[in-house]
């Protein structure tokens, strides 16, 4: 089992890389990034796919957040949207860091716990 082109793109995007990192001959092409994705075991791929699904679910929660719709109160319940959004963002960062750790590819997204440069 190998990652599909769409899954590879989602991994690149989730970890903060441009989509062209996957295109041989591109200025952004990175052989180390591609080798690490191509060299995964089936178990690693399955775990990465599950993490991508969780990241997608978190992104949907952020998009439909009450802050985005300007809803602050529902009936007698006042929403503390700042805390909710912060928790969701922290979980998103945690999942991206787990994906980074699993694939041994640095997470370049804001909020990453490590900053590493990759040399090709």
C-alpha positions as CSV (number, residue, x, y, z in Angstrom):
1,X,0.0,0.0,0.0
2,X,1.4,3.4,-0.9
3,X,0.1,6.9,-0.3
4,X,-2.0,8.3,-3.1
5,X,-1.0,11.6,-4.8
6,X,-3.8,13.3,-2.9
7,X,-2.6,11.9,0.5
8,X,1.0,13.0,-0.3
9,X,-0.4,16.5,-1.1
10,X,-2.4,16.6,2.2
11,X,0.8,15.6,4.1
12,X,2.8,18.4,2.5
13,X,0.0,20.9,3.1
14,X,-0.5,19.8,6.7
15,X,3.2,20.1,7.5
16,X,3.4,23.6,5.9
17,X,5.2,22.8,2.6
18,X,4.2,24.0,-0.9
19,X,2.5,21.4,-3.1
20,X,5.4,21.7,-5.6
21,X,7.7,19.9,-3.1
22,X,6.3,16.7,-4.6
23,X,7.1,17.6,-8.2
24,X,10.5,16.4,-9.5
25,X,12.2,19.3,-11.3
26,X,10.4,21.9,-9.3
27,X,12.5,24.5,-7.5
28,X,10.7,23.4,-4.3
29,X,11.2,19.6,-4.9
30,X,12.8,17.9,-1.9
31,X,14.1,14.4,-2.4
32,X,14.4,13.8,1.4
33,X,10.7,14.7,1.9
34,X,9.7,12.4,-1.0
35,X,12.0,9.5,0.2
36,X,10.5,9.6,3.7
37,X,6.9,9.5,2.3
38,X,7.8,6.7,-0.2
39,X,9.7,4.7,2.4
40,X,6.9,4.2,4.9
41,X,5.8,0.8,6.2
42,X,2.1,-0.1,5.7
43,X,1.6,0.5,9.5
44,X,3.1,4.0,9.3
45,X,1.0,4.8,6.3
46,X,-2.2,3.7,8.1
47,X,-1.3,5.8,11.1
48,X,-0.5,8.8,8.9
49,X,-3.8,8.5,7.1
50,X,-5.7,8.3,10.4
51,X,-3.8,11.5,11.6
52,X,-4.7,13.3,8.3
53,X,-8.4,12.4,8.9
54,X,-8.2,13.9,12.4
55,X,-6.5,17.0,11.1
56,X,-9.2,17.4,8.4
57,X,-11.9,17.0,11.1
58,X,-10.2,19.7,13.3
59,X,-10.0,22.1,10.3
60,X,-13.7,21.6,9.7
61,X,-14.4,22.5,13.4
62,X,-12.3,25.6,13.1
63,X,-14.1,26.6,9.9
64,X,-17.5,26.2,11.6
65,X,-16.4,27.7,14.8
66,X,-18.9,30.1,16.5
67,X,-16.3,32.8,16.2
68,X,-16.5,32.5,12.4
69,X,-20.3,32.9,12.5
70,X,-20.1,35.6,15.1
71,X,-22.4,33.6,17.4
72,X,-21.6,34.6,21.0
73,X,-24.8,33.5,22.7
74,X,-27.3,30.7,22.2
75,X,-30.4,31.1,24.3
76,X,-29.2,31.3,27.9
77,X,-25.7,29.9,27.1
78,X,-22.9,32.4,26.5
79,X,-20.1,30.8,24.4
80,X,-16.5,31.4,25.3
81,X,-15.3,31.1,21.7
82,X,-11.7,32.2,22.4
83,X,-11.0,29.2,24.7
84,X,-12.7,26.9,22.3
85,X,-10.8,28.1,19.3
86,X,-7.5,28.0,21.2
87,X,-8.1,24.4,22.3
88,X,-9.0,23.3,18.7
89,X,-5.9,25.1,17.4
90,X,-3.7,23.4,20.0
91,X,-5.1,20.0,19.1
92,X,-4.5,20.7,15.4
93,X,-0.8,21.6,16.2
94,X,-0.5,18.5,18.3
95,X,-1.7,16.3,15.5
96,X,0.6,18.0,13.0
97,X,3.5,17.5,15.3
98,X,2.6,13.8,15.6
99,X,2.4,13.4,11.8
100,X,5.8,15.2,11.6
101,X,7.3,12.8,14.2
102,X,5.8,9.7,12.6
103,X,7.1,10.5,9.1
104,X,10.4,12.2,10.3
105,X,9.6,15.3,8.3
106,X,9.8,18.7,10.0
107,X,6.6,20.5,10.7
108,X,6.9,24.0,9.2
109,X,3.5,25.2,10.3
110,X,3.2,28.1,12.7
111,X,3.0,26.7,16.2
112,X,5.5,23.9,15.5
113,X,7.6,22.9,18.4
114,X,10.7,22.6,16.3
115,X,12.3,24.6,13.5
116,X,14.5,22.5,11.2
117,X,15.9,23.3,7.8
118,X,16.1,20.5,5.2
119,X,19.0,20.5,2.8
120,X,18.6,18.7,-0.5
